[in-house]
Amino acid sequence: MIYITRRETFSAAHRLFRPELSDEENAKIFGKCSNPNWHGHNYTLEVTVAGEVDEHTGFVLDLKLLKEIIRENVIEHVDHKNLNTDTIFMKGLIPTSENICIAIWKQLEDKIPNGKLYSIKLYETENNYFEYRG
């Protein structure tokens, strides 16, 4: 089994909050991430695909194709967007990095033509990352 990974970056704003709670209650749960004026991150996304090497091409999956799949299905929907209001696949979710990972997985899992989606890793900061393996 070979694992290939494509890294992409995007910048996005969000607010962690539950609309049924007051600003004070949200601040107690989510801290400064619940700022009513939003806040943002420069995210790094790593998408890993696992599979066998195709004898004809020598690839598990052409990385140029993986790049196109990620950009079309994820990056175009999140880069320089507000994850709470602009990103359809985040609708109804609190846009924590955990939920973003799961939502990105769902966007990609049936789009990988060769191999199998293995993991989504999302770096929120240089010190914090989140990984989802379906």
C-alpha positions in Angstrom: 0.0 0.0 0.0 1.3 3.4 -1.0 0.1 6.7 0.5 0.2 9.9 -1.5 -0.6 13.3 -0.1 -1.4 16.6 -1.7 -1.1 19.8 0.3 -3.3 22.9 -0.4 -3.7 26.1 1.5 -6.7 28.4 2.0 -7.7 31.4 4.1 -11.2 31.5 5.6 -13.2 33.3 8.3 -15.6 31.8 10.8 -17.3 32.2 14.1 -17.8 29.3 16.6 -21.2 29.8 18.1 -24.6 28.3 18.7 -27.3 30.8 17.5 -29.7 29.8 20.3 -27.2 31.0 22.9 -26.4 34.5 24.0 -23.1 36.1 23.1 -22.0 35.7 26.7 -22.8 31.9 26.7 -21.1 31.5 23.4 -18.0 33.3 24.7 -18.0 31.0 27.7 -18.0 27.9 25.5 -15.9 29.0 22.5 -13.8 31.9 23.9 -12.3 34.4 21.4 -13.3 32.1 18.6 -16.9 33.3 19.1 -16.1 36.9 18.3 -19.3 38.3 16.7 -17.1 40.1 14.2 -15.6 36.7 13.0 -12.0 35.7 12.9 -9.9 33.8 10.4 -7.1 31.3 9.8 -4.6 30.5 7.0 -5.3 26.8 6.8 -3.1 24.1 5.4 -5.0 21.0 4.1 -3.4 17.7 3.4 -5.4 15.0 1.6 -3.9 11.5 1.6 -5.0 8.7 -0.8 -4.0 5.1 -0.2 -3.8 2.5 -2.9 -1.7 0.2 -5.1 0.6 1.4 -7.8 -1.0 1.0 -11.3 1.4 -1.0 -13.4 0.6 1.0 -16.5 1.1 4.5 -15.1 3.3 3.9 -12.1 0.8 6.1 -10.1 -1.7 5.4 -7.4 -3.4 8.6 -8.6 -1.9 11.3 -10.7 -1.2 14.2 -8.3 -2.3 16.7 -10.9 -5.7 15.1 -10.9 -5.8 15.0 -7.1 -5.0 18.7 -7.1 -7.9 19.4 -9.5 -10.3 17.3 -7.4 -9.4 19.1 -4.2 -9.5 22.6 -5.8 -12.8 22.0 -7.5 -14.6 20.4 -4.6 -13.1 22.1 -1.6 -10.7 25.1 -2.2 -13.0 27.0 -4.5 -15.7 26.8 -1.8 -13.6 27.8 1.2 -10.8 30.1 0.1 -11.4 33.7 1.2 -14.9 32.7 2.3 -16.8 32.9 5.5 -17.4 29.2 6.5 -20.5 30.1 8.4 -22.3 31.9 5.6 -20.6 31.2 2.3 -19.8 27.5 2.3 -22.8 25.3 1.4 -21.2 22.0 2.7 -20.7 23.7 6.1 -24.3 24.7 6.4 -25.8 23.9 9.8 -22.4 23.0 11.3 -20.4 24.8 13.9 -17.2 25.4 11.8 -14.7 23.9 14.2 -11.7 22.4 12.6 -13.0 18.9 13.5 -16.2 19.6 11.6 -14.4 21.2 8.7 -12.3 17.9 8.4 -15.4 15.8 8.3 -17.1 18.0 5.8 -14.1 18.0 3.5 -14.0 14.2 3.7 -17.6 14.1 2.6 -16.8 16.4 -0.3 -14.0 14.2 -1.5 -14.7 10.6 -0.6 -16.7 9.7 -3.7 -14.5 11.8 -6.1 -11.3 9.8 -5.9 -11.1 7.6 -9.0 -8.2 5.4 -8.0 -7.1 4.3 -4.6 -9.1 5.3 -1.5 -9.3 8.5 0.5 -7.2 7.7 3.6 -7.1 10.9 5.6 -7.9 14.6 5.8 -5.4 16.6 7.9 -6.2 20.3 8.5 -3.6 22.7 10.1 -5.4 25.5 11.8 -2.2 27.1 13.1 1.4 25.9 13.2 0.7 24.3 16.5 -2.7 22.8 16.0 -3.9 20.2 13.4 -6.8 17.9 13.1 -7.0 14.6 11.3 -10.0 12.6 10.1 -9.8 9.1 8.6 -13.5 8.4 7.8 
